[in-house]
Amino acid sequence: MSVQALEALQGTLASIDDAEVKAPNIPVSVYLQEGHDLLTLLAISGDEGSPNTVRQRVLSVGLEANQLDALERALGALRHSQSLWINLRDQNKPSTQKVLEREGQNLRAEQQSAVQWSLRHNAKALRTLEAIKDGDGIEDLIQDLFDLATLIEQHQGAFESDTTFDASAHITQGRELAQSIRDNLSDQRLDRTQRQAKALRDRAYTHAHSLLREIRAAGRRAYRTEASMLHHFGSAHLRKTQRKHRI
C-alpha cells in the first residue's frame, strides 16, 4: 500500500515548488501515528448521512471531501519514503557517529536513573525529568543531554549522598558528549543517492502536512464549542514539546 501510494504520488510530489518543501519538525514515526489516529477518528461511522459523524462535521465547515480521501495515500507515501531514506542514511552512517550516539543513549539512561533516585522527593524536578524523557531521535538525545546536565547542576547537592554517581563529572561529560554528537552530525555529508532519498521524503512530508494541516484546522472550526474534541485536531507531540520547553 505504501509503495503504491508513493508511486501514485510521484507527479504530485515533483510538482511541489522547491521553496515550499519543508523537512519534518517532529519524528516521522510520531507524525505518521498522529495522522493514522486522525484517520481512525474520521472513519468512525454513525447513521447513514448523519451530520453528527466526525467526517460530516468536518466537511460541514467547507472542507473538500477529496482532501479527507487523499490523506491516507499521502501518509502511505510518507511512510515508504521515510523507510527508503532511513535505510540509506543508516547503512552509510560513520561508525564514529554510531558509537557517539550509543554512548549518549547510555549516559542519558544513567543520568535519568540518578535523577529519579536522588530527586525522588522533588516533585518539580521529577516533572522536568518526565518532560525530558519525552521524544526520540538524535536531535532529542542531544537536547536531553544538555537538559539533564542543567537539571543535575541545579540540584547538585542532592546527589552528594549517592557515592556511585559523580554529579560534577556527569555535568561535564553530558555537555561535552552532546556537543560531540551535534558536531559530528553536522559534519556528515550525504551522497547523491541519500540526498535524493531525503528530498523525496521531505516532499512526501510537505504534501501530507498540507492535507493534515487543513483537516486539523477544519476540525477545530467544526468542534470549536466542544473542548473535549479539540485535542484530536492538533499534535500531541508538539504540545508536549512546548510544555517541555516551558519547564
Backbone bond lengths (Angstrom), bond angles and torsions (degrees), N, CA, C in turn:
res aa  C-N    CA-C-N  psi(-1)  N-CA   C-N-CA  omega(-1)  CA-C   N-CA-C  phi
1 M - - - 1.465 - - 1.526 110.98 -
2 S 1.349 116.38 -47.32 1.460 119.77 -179.17 1.520 111.77 -66.49
3 V 1.366 116.03 -38.40 1.459 120.20 179.41 1.523 110.02 -63.60
4 Q 1.336 115.57 -47.41 1.461 120.21 179.94 1.519 111.61 -63.85
5 A 1.328 116.70 -36.74 1.464 120.75 179.56 1.522 110.71 -62.71
6 L 1.330 115.70 -43.85 1.466 119.15 -179.96 1.524 110.63 -66.00
7 E 1.323 116.71 -41.39 1.464 119.79 178.72 1.528 110.81 -62.32
8 A 1.341 116.40 -41.83 1.464 120.46 -177.67 1.518 112.49 -67.26
9 L 1.323 116.68 -25.75 1.470 120.35 -175.25 1.532 113.18 -100.73
10 Q 1.310 117.58 7.12 1.463 119.98 -176.94 1.531 111.41 -54.72
11 G 1.327 117.15 -45.24 1.457 120.06 -179.52 1.514 112.44 -64.84
12 T 1.330 116.27 -42.51 1.465 121.33 179.30 1.519 110.89 -62.10
13 L 1.329 116.88 -44.34 1.461 120.74 -178.30 1.526 111.17 -67.22
14 A 1.333 116.12 -39.73 1.463 119.92 -179.47 1.526 111.99 -66.26
15 S 1.339 116.10 -25.88 1.465 119.80 -176.78 1.529 113.41 -81.99
16 I 1.313 117.33 -9.02 1.469 119.99 179.25 1.526 108.94 -68.15
17 D 1.315 116.63 128.90 1.458 121.14 179.28 1.530 110.08 -60.96
18 D 1.325 116.59 136.83 1.460 121.06 -178.37 1.529 112.20 -53.20
19 A 1.320 116.79 -36.93 1.466 120.74 -177.92 1.521 112.28 -68.42
20 E 1.336 116.63 -18.54 1.463 120.89 -177.74 1.526 112.53 -92.79
21 V 1.326 117.33 -12.00 1.468 120.80 -175.35 1.526 109.71 -73.10
22 K 1.326 115.79 130.22 1.464 121.89 -179.78 1.521 110.42 -124.74
23 A 1.320 116.41 142.44 1.460 120.97 173.03 1.532 108.44 -81.89
24 P 1.319 118.08 151.72 1.466 120.62 -179.98 1.524 111.88 -59.65
25 N 1.333 116.32 141.64 1.464 120.16 177.91 1.527 112.00 -105.00
26 I 1.344 116.38 5.34 1.456 121.63 171.46 1.524 106.97 -139.07
27 P 1.334 119.09 160.95 1.465 119.73 178.40 1.527 110.98 -54.19
28 V 1.327 116.23 133.60 1.462 119.86 -175.52 1.527 111.12 -62.64
29 S 1.325 117.61 -34.83 1.469 119.94 178.28 1.527 110.82 -60.40
30 V 1.332 116.25 -39.45 1.462 121.14 178.31 1.523 110.03 -69.04
31 Y 1.331 115.74 -42.94 1.463 120.88 -179.57 1.523 110.68 -60.60
32 L 1.322 116.47 -44.07 1.463 120.55 179.69 1.521 111.45 -63.86
33 Q 1.330 116.87 -39.57 1.467 119.60 178.74 1.525 111.04 -65.95
34 E 1.325 116.81 -41.41 1.462 119.43 177.74 1.522 111.00 -64.04
35 G 1.332 116.58 -38.77 1.459 119.92 177.16 1.515 111.70 -64.78
36 H 1.336 116.22 -41.63 1.466 120.51 178.22 1.530 110.90 -64.45
37 D 1.317 116.24 -39.90 1.469 119.79 178.68 1.535 110.45 -61.05
38 L 1.324 116.34 -39.41 1.461 119.60 179.12 1.527 110.47 -68.46
39 L 1.323 117.37 -39.93 1.467 120.09 176.52 1.523 110.99 -59.83
40 T 1.320 116.28 -41.38 1.467 120.95 178.64 1.519 110.61 -62.34
41 L 1.325 116.11 -42.84 1.462 120.27 178.78 1.524 110.68 -62.73
42 L 1.321 116.67 -43.05 1.465 120.88 -178.54 1.523 111.93 -68.35
43 A 1.330 116.96 -22.06 1.458 120.55 -177.95 1.524 113.29 -86.87
44 I 1.336 117.11 -7.58 1.464 119.81 178.91 1.515 109.28 -60.80
45 S 1.308 115.92 123.59 1.470 120.14 -173.63 1.513 111.93 -96.70
46 G 1.308 114.45 158.82 1.456 122.11 174.49 1.514 108.34 -138.12
47 D 1.288 117.87 -154.12 1.459 119.79 175.78 1.517 109.64 -63.85
48 E 1.321 116.45 144.44 1.462 121.62 -178.47 1.532 110.44 -53.61
49 G 1.333 115.43 123.91 1.460 119.94 178.65 1.512 114.28 76.44
50 S 1.317 117.06 4.93 1.461 119.58 -178.13 1.519 111.19 -64.27
51 P 1.331 118.06 134.26 1.467 120.51 178.44 1.516 111.90 -75.95
52 N 1.337 117.28 -2.47 1.454 120.31 -175.05 1.521 113.59 -97.96
53 T 1.350 118.65 -1.92 1.453 118.49 172.20 1.523 107.89 -69.96
54 V 1.322 116.09 154.44 1.467 119.79 -178.99 1.524 110.15 -59.84
55 R 1.325 116.07 -42.76 1.467 119.76 -179.90 1.523 111.19 -58.38
56 Q 1.319 116.64 -47.59 1.467 119.96 -178.11 1.524 111.36 -67.30
57 R 1.312 116.54 -36.28 1.470 119.18 178.80 1.528 110.14 -63.78
58 V 1.325 116.61 -41.53 1.459 120.23 -179.78 1.530 110.71 -67.95
59 L 1.331 116.06 -39.43 1.463 119.40 178.86 1.525 111.83 -69.41
60 S 1.323 116.69 -25.03 1.460 120.35 -174.68 1.527 113.29 -67.33
61 V 1.329 117.46 -17.29 1.471 119.33 -179.46 1.530 111.90 -95.82
62 G 1.326 116.21 5.33 1.463 118.99 173.28 1.510 116.06 113.00
63 L 1.334 118.29 0.60 1.462 120.19 177.64 1.526 108.99 -69.71
64 E 1.322 116.57 141.92 1.455 121.37 179.06 1.532 110.25 -78.12
65 A 1.332 116.73 138.98 1.457 121.11 -179.55 1.521 111.47 -60.97
66 N 1.338 117.08 -33.57 1.470 118.86 -178.08 1.524 112.02 -66.92
67 Q 1.336 117.85 -22.13 1.453 120.18 175.80 1.523 110.94 -69.94
68 L 1.322 116.08 -40.06 1.464 120.18 175.96 1.522 110.34 -65.40
69 D 1.327 115.83 -43.79 1.459 120.50 -176.15 1.524 111.87 -67.87
70 A 1.329 117.07 -26.24 1.466 120.92 -177.08 1.520 113.07 -82.08
71 L 1.322 117.37 -15.03 1.458 119.71 -173.33 1.527 112.39 -65.51
72 E 1.315 118.07 -42.22 1.470 120.23 -177.31 1.531 110.81 -61.01
73 R 1.333 116.71 -44.27 1.457 119.61 179.09 1.530 110.55 -65.28
74 A 1.319 116.81 -40.07 1.465 120.26 -179.52 1.528 111.32 -62.96
75 L 1.319 116.51 -40.15 1.469 120.27 178.49 1.524 110.70 -68.58
76 G 1.330 116.57 -37.06 1.459 119.72 176.76 1.520 111.92 -63.15
77 A 1.318 116.47 -41.42 1.463 120.73 177.82 1.525 110.83 -64.12
78 L 1.305 116.23 -40.50 1.461 120.12 178.09 1.521 110.52 -64.57
79 R 1.320 117.31 -42.15 1.464 121.27 -179.38 1.529 110.89 -59.60
80 H 1.320 116.92 -45.71 1.466 119.47 -177.79 1.527 111.30 -72.33
81 S 1.309 118.33 -40.59 1.464 120.04 179.33 1.526 110.69 -65.55
82 Q 1.328 117.40 -33.41 1.468 120.92 176.13 1.528 110.10 -65.60
83 S 1.324 117.73 -41.34 1.471 121.30 178.72 1.522 111.06 -62.50
84 L 1.341 115.94 -43.53 1.460 119.86 178.30 1.522 111.21 -59.98
85 W 1.334 115.61 -44.76 1.471 121.02 -178.31 1.518 111.17 -65.92
86 I 1.327 117.94 -45.45 1.462 121.35 -177.86 1.523 110.85 -63.04
87 N 1.325 116.15 -43.29 1.468 119.09 -179.47 1.521 111.85 -61.45
88 L 1.323 116.91 -43.06 1.461 120.17 178.69 1.517 112.14 -69.42
89 R 1.321 115.75 -40.11 1.467 119.99 -178.10 1.521 111.33 -65.64
90 D 1.326 117.00 -47.72 1.460 120.30 -172.30 1.520 113.22 -74.95
91 Q 1.331 117.71 -30.75 1.458 118.57 -178.62 1.527 111.68 -70.52
92 N 1.338 116.70 -21.01 1.457 120.64 179.85 1.526 113.11 -109.31
93 K 1.329 115.87 7.40 1.470 118.33 -178.68 1.534 109.51 -66.45
94 P 1.324 118.13 129.76 1.460 120.89 -179.59 1.527 111.10 -56.71
95 S 1.338 115.11 142.94 1.464 119.39 -178.12 1.521 111.00 -61.45
96 T 1.336 117.12 -31.79 1.469 120.28 179.03 1.520 110.93 -60.98
97 Q 1.324 116.30 -42.77 1.455 120.05 -179.47 1.526 110.31 -65.97
98 K 1.317 117.30 -40.23 1.464 120.80 178.82 1.523 110.46 -60.51
99 V 1.336 116.42 -42.38 1.468 120.73 179.40 1.529 110.54 -64.62
100 L 1.326 116.56 -45.01 1.464 120.46 179.84 1.527 111.10 -60.69
101 E 1.324 116.75 -43.90 1.459 120.18 -179.18 1.529 111.09 -65.06
102 R 1.330 116.45 -40.00 1.465 119.74 178.24 1.526 110.51 -64.91
103 E 1.331 117.11 -41.81 1.471 120.76 176.84 1.526 110.41 -62.23
104 G 1.337 116.02 -41.27 1.459 120.18 179.28 1.518 112.22 -63.24
105 Q 1.318 116.56 -41.56 1.468 120.73 179.04 1.522 111.06 -64.65
106 N 1.331 116.21 -41.31 1.474 120.08 179.09 1.525 111.24 -66.49
107 L 1.339 115.96 -42.73 1.461 119.80 -179.73 1.530 110.12 -65.55
108 R 1.311 116.69 -42.75 1.475 120.13 178.30 1.521 111.01 -58.14
109 A 1.333 117.43 -45.41 1.464 121.11 -179.48 1.528 110.95 -62.36
110 E 1.347 116.18 -41.79 1.467 120.04 179.85 1.530 110.89 -64.93
111 Q 1.310 117.14 -43.12 1.458 120.35 -179.18 1.524 111.79 -69.24
112 Q 1.304 117.06 -38.51 1.468 119.64 176.86 1.525 110.92 -61.54
113 S 1.328 115.94 -41.00 1.465 120.40 178.43 1.528 110.88 -63.70
114 A 1.335 116.78 -42.13 1.465 120.91 179.97 1.526 111.26 -64.81
115 V 1.325 116.40 -42.29 1.470 120.54 178.43 1.523 110.10 -64.22
116 Q 1.322 116.06 -44.45 1.462 120.54 -179.93 1.532 110.83 -56.44
117 W 1.332 116.69 -37.34 1.455 121.04 -177.87 1.539 111.90 -81.23
118 S 1.298 116.55 -56.38 1.465 119.52 -172.27 1.525 113.43 -71.57
119 L 1.329 117.71 -24.89 1.469 121.01 179.73 1.527 111.07 -110.49
120 R 1.326 116.40 26.44 1.463 121.14 -175.40 1.520 113.71 -63.39
121 H 1.326 116.99 -20.24 1.472 120.36 179.46 1.532 112.17 -100.48
122 N 1.304 117.01 5.21 1.468 122.00 -178.69 1.530 108.58 -107.35
123 A 1.325 115.94 97.26 1.472 120.63 -173.94 1.525 112.40 -61.03
124 K 1.326 117.07 -40.38 1.459 120.22 -178.45 1.520 110.88 -65.12
125 A 1.326 116.85 -42.84 1.465 120.59 179.27 1.519 111.00 -64.75
126 L 1.321 116.67 -37.40 1.466 119.69 179.15 1.528 111.58 -68.61
127 R 1.328 116.86 -33.49 1.472 119.32 175.45 1.528 110.05 -65.91
128 T 1.333 115.30 -39.57 1.457 119.34 176.89 1.522 110.42 -62.95
129 L 1.331 116.45 -41.47 1.461 120.78 178.88 1.530 110.61 -61.26
130 E 1.325 117.56 -43.15 1.461 120.65 179.31 1.524 111.05 -62.43
131 A 1.326 116.23 -37.85 1.464 119.88 177.89 1.527 110.48 -66.47
132 I 1.327 117.06 -38.70 1.460 121.22 178.69 1.525 110.58 -64.45
133 K 1.321 117.19 -37.21 1.461 121.39 -177.53 1.522 112.21 -66.44
134 D 1.313 117.31 -23.73 1.455 119.97 -176.94 1.525 110.66 -71.45
135 G 1.325 115.84 140.99 1.458 120.34 176.86 1.517 112.58 105.24
136 D 1.319 116.10 166.02 1.453 121.08 176.77 1.524 109.47 -150.18
137 G 1.331 115.95 178.62 1.453 119.88 -178.62 1.526 111.98 97.26
138 I 1.322 115.72 166.13 1.464 121.15 -175.97 1.524 111.59 -68.77
139 E 1.334 116.99 -40.51 1.471 119.22 179.21 1.523 110.49 -61.60
140 D 1.330 116.30 -38.07 1.465 120.06 178.96 1.529 110.67 -69.10
141 L 1.336 117.27 -37.70 1.463 121.02 176.62 1.521 110.23 -59.33
142 I 1.313 116.57 -45.85 1.472 120.78 179.59 1.527 110.55 -59.53
143 Q 1.336 116.25 -48.30 1.462 119.80 -179.03 1.519 111.45 -65.41
144 D 1.346 117.16 -38.09 1.467 120.86 178.86 1.523 110.93 -60.12
145 L 1.316 117.52 -43.02 1.464 120.66 -179.48 1.528 111.24 -63.74
146 F 1.316 116.54 -41.62 1.471 119.32 176.10 1.533 110.80 -64.17
147 D 1.331 116.31 -44.52 1.472 120.46 -177.67 1.523 111.88 -66.55
148 L 1.333 117.48 -39.07 1.468 120.70 178.15 1.527 110.89 -65.93
149 A 1.320 117.12 -39.19 1.463 120.16 177.61 1.528 110.47 -60.42
150 T 1.332 115.84 -41.99 1.467 120.13 179.45 1.523 110.95 -67.22
151 L 1.333 116.57 -42.03 1.465 120.71 -179.75 1.529 110.76 -63.35
152 I 1.319 116.94 -44.18 1.472 120.89 179.25 1.525 110.22 -65.24
153 E 1.314 116.69 -41.05 1.465 121.06 179.69 1.523 111.58 -62.61
154 Q 1.336 116.53 -39.69 1.459 121.02 -178.96 1.532 112.22 -66.63
155 H 1.339 117.12 -24.37 1.469 121.24 -176.82 1.531 110.35 -126.60
156 Q 1.324 115.96 34.26 1.458 120.49 -171.16 1.528 113.10 -56.51
157 G 1.317 116.97 -37.12 1.460 120.24 -178.71 1.517 113.48 -61.80
158 A 1.325 117.04 -27.60 1.460 120.84 -177.46 1.521 112.43 -70.29
159 F 1.335 117.06 -14.36 1.467 120.24 -176.86 1.532 112.46 -96.22
160 E 1.347 116.95 -2.28 1.464 120.18 -174.32 1.524 112.83 -64.78
161 S 1.321 117.47 -32.28 1.471 119.68 -177.47 1.524 113.02 -75.94
162 D 1.322 116.54 -14.12 1.468 120.64 178.02 1.521 108.08 -95.73
163 T 1.329 115.81 97.01 1.465 120.24 -175.07 1.527 112.72 -74.09
164 T 1.331 117.05 -6.66 1.473 120.01 178.82 1.523 112.17 -88.43
165 F 1.340 116.38 -3.11 1.465 120.34 -175.62 1.512 109.62 -131.54
166 D 1.329 116.93 115.36 1.466 122.78 179.31 1.534 107.56 -91.82
167 A 1.325 115.71 97.47 1.465 120.49 -174.52 1.525 111.76 -60.04
168 S 1.330 116.85 -44.99 1.460 120.54 -177.34 1.528 111.07 -60.74
169 A 1.332 116.21 -44.66 1.460 120.36 179.54 1.524 111.22 -64.67
170 H 1.328 115.98 -38.08 1.457 120.34 -178.99 1.525 111.84 -68.73
171 I 1.312 116.98 -34.88 1.463 120.27 177.95 1.525 109.64 -60.88
172 T 1.332 114.96 -49.10 1.469 120.23 -179.88 1.521 111.56 -65.49
173 Q 1.336 115.63 -46.63 1.463 120.21 -177.56 1.525 111.65 -62.06
174 G 1.335 115.99 -41.49 1.462 120.07 -178.90 1.516 112.13 -62.29
175 R 1.317 116.04 -45.51 1.473 119.75 -178.63 1.528 111.49 -68.91
176 E 1.318 116.29 -40.72 1.467 119.19 -179.52 1.527 111.33 -66.91
177 L 1.326 116.61 -40.37 1.457 119.95 -179.65 1.528 110.78 -69.04
178 A 1.326 117.03 -40.67 1.467 120.84 177.48 1.520 110.49 -59.30
179 Q 1.342 116.56 -43.14 1.457 120.54 -179.97 1.530 111.19 -67.23
180 S 1.334 116.90 -37.31 1.467 120.70 179.17 1.522 110.92 -65.11
181 I 1.320 115.91 -43.35 1.470 119.60 178.66 1.518 109.74 -63.03
182 R 1.327 116.84 -43.36 1.465 121.39 179.96 1.532 111.04 -62.86
183 D 1.333 116.70 -46.65 1.464 120.51 -178.32 1.521 111.16 -64.00
184 N 1.324 115.92 -43.42 1.462 119.86 -177.95 1.524 111.25 -67.83
185 L 1.327 115.46 -34.63 1.461 119.78 178.13 1.522 110.14 -65.54
186 S 1.315 116.43 -40.32 1.466 121.03 -179.76 1.522 111.70 -68.30
187 D 1.323 116.77 -29.16 1.457 120.97 -177.41 1.526 113.35 -77.78
188 Q 1.337 116.88 -16.23 1.459 119.40 -178.87 1.526 109.70 -67.31
189 R 1.294 115.26 142.31 1.456 121.27 178.56 1.516 109.15 -120.94
190 L 1.310 116.66 133.67 1.454 121.29 -179.22 1.529 110.06 -84.92
191 D 1.334 116.20 138.51 1.451 118.07 172.71 1.531 108.99 -78.89
192 R 1.300 116.39 177.16 1.465 120.76 -173.14 1.533 111.49 -60.28
193 T 1.338 116.76 -44.18 1.463 120.36 -178.45 1.517 110.71 -63.35
194 Q 1.330 116.41 -41.11 1.460 120.13 178.65 1.523 111.23 -65.20
195 R 1.328 115.95 -42.20 1.463 119.32 179.62 1.528 110.86 -60.97
196 Q 1.326 115.75 -40.70 1.457 119.55 179.54 1.524 111.27 -65.55
197 A 1.328 116.26 -40.88 1.470 120.22 179.74 1.522 110.95 -65.38
198 K 1.331 116.12 -41.75 1.460 119.52 179.31 1.522 110.87 -67.10
199 A 1.334 116.40 -40.23 1.467 119.92 179.35 1.522 110.91 -62.54
200 L 1.339 116.74 -39.83 1.455 120.50 177.69 1.519 110.76 -65.06
201 R 1.340 116.49 -42.64 1.467 120.43 178.01 1.523 111.00 -60.56
202 D 1.322 116.05 -43.62 1.464 120.23 -179.01 1.529 111.30 -64.76
203 R 1.326 116.54 -37.28 1.463 119.51 177.22 1.528 111.09 -67.75
204 A 1.331 116.17 -39.60 1.469 119.76 177.97 1.526 110.37 -64.39
205 Y 1.329 115.74 -39.38 1.471 119.31 177.08 1.523 110.78 -64.99
206 T 1.312 117.09 -45.07 1.469 121.15 -179.25 1.523 110.70 -58.50
207 H 1.318 116.55 -43.80 1.472 120.65 179.41 1.530 110.65 -64.60
208 A 1.333 116.46 -48.43 1.470 119.76 -179.24 1.522 110.85 -62.50
209 H 1.332 115.70 -40.41 1.462 119.17 -176.65 1.527 112.07 -68.21
210 S 1.332 116.60 -33.76 1.460 118.53 178.47 1.525 110.61 -63.14
211 L 1.321 116.60 -36.28 1.467 121.06 177.66 1.524 110.65 -73.42
212 L 1.338 116.12 -47.94 1.459 119.84 -176.63 1.522 111.43 -63.11
213 R 1.314 115.78 -38.60 1.470 120.14 179.39 1.526 111.25 -62.13
214 E 1.333 116.66 -43.68 1.462 120.76 179.00 1.523 111.80 -65.74
215 I 1.316 116.48 -42.38 1.469 120.63 -179.04 1.526 110.31 -65.60
216 R 1.324 116.24 -42.51 1.466 119.25 178.50 1.531 111.31 -63.54
217 A 1.323 116.40 -41.45 1.466 119.96 179.07 1.526 110.54 -63.36
218 A 1.325 116.55 -41.61 1.461 120.23 178.27 1.519 110.45 -64.84
219 G 1.324 116.88 -39.20 1.460 120.58 178.40 1.515 112.41 -63.50
220 R 1.337 116.02 -41.65 1.473 118.82 178.25 1.525 110.92 -65.23
221 R 1.326 116.00 -34.33 1.472 119.34 176.88 1.527 110.49 -68.89
222 A 1.328 116.69 -45.12 1.461 120.77 -176.63 1.520 112.00 -65.42
223 Y 1.340 116.63 -34.07 1.468 120.67 -175.82 1.533 111.35 -112.04
224 R 1.316 116.11 29.97 1.467 120.18 -174.60 1.518 113.50 -61.55
225 T 1.330 118.02 -21.99 1.473 120.62 -179.77 1.522 111.99 -102.97
226 E 1.336 117.35 6.62 1.469 120.96 -177.78 1.527 108.63 -122.95
227 A 1.311 115.06 90.24 1.464 120.74 -174.43 1.520 112.92 -58.56
228 S 1.316 117.72 -31.44 1.461 120.75 -177.04 1.525 112.63 -67.53
229 M 1.322 117.75 -17.32 1.459 121.37 -178.99 1.525 113.04 -100.50
230 L 1.302 117.28 -19.28 1.467 119.98 -170.91 1.528 113.17 -62.33
231 H 1.343 117.39 -33.34 1.458 118.72 -176.36 1.527 112.59 -65.63
232 H 1.338 116.67 -19.94 1.468 119.75 178.00 1.530 111.71 -68.44
233 F 1.316 117.11 -18.53 1.462 120.97 -173.34 1.530 111.76 -110.70
234 G 1.309 114.92 40.85 1.457 122.25 175.17 1.511 108.49 -156.22
235 S 1.319 117.01 175.04 1.456 121.90 -178.32 1.520 110.79 -93.04
236 A 1.330 116.55 115.67 1.464 120.56 176.91 1.525 110.08 -63.55
237 H 1.335 116.47 -35.62 1.465 119.98 -179.59 1.527 111.20 -63.71
238 L 1.324 116.67 -45.06 1.464 119.39 -179.89 1.523 111.16 -66.62
239 R 1.333 116.99 -35.59 1.476 119.15 177.06 1.520 110.16 -62.50
240 K 1.343 117.22 -42.90 1.465 120.76 179.22 1.526 110.66 -65.47
241 T 1.325 116.06 -40.67 1.461 120.15 179.74 1.522 111.24 -63.02
242 Q 1.321 116.27 -40.88 1.467 120.54 179.21 1.526 110.82 -65.26
243 R 1.353 116.06 -39.46 1.468 119.26 177.22 1.512 110.30 -65.18
244 K 1.338 115.89 -38.69 1.465 121.24 -179.88 1.509 110.88 -60.78
245 H 1.302 117.49 -41.34 1.467 121.20 -178.08 1.531 111.78 -74.63
246 R 1.329 116.69 -20.16 1.471 118.93 177.78 1.515 112.51 -82.39
247 I 1.338 117.12 -19.45 1.467 119.84 -176.61 1.526 110.65 -74.66
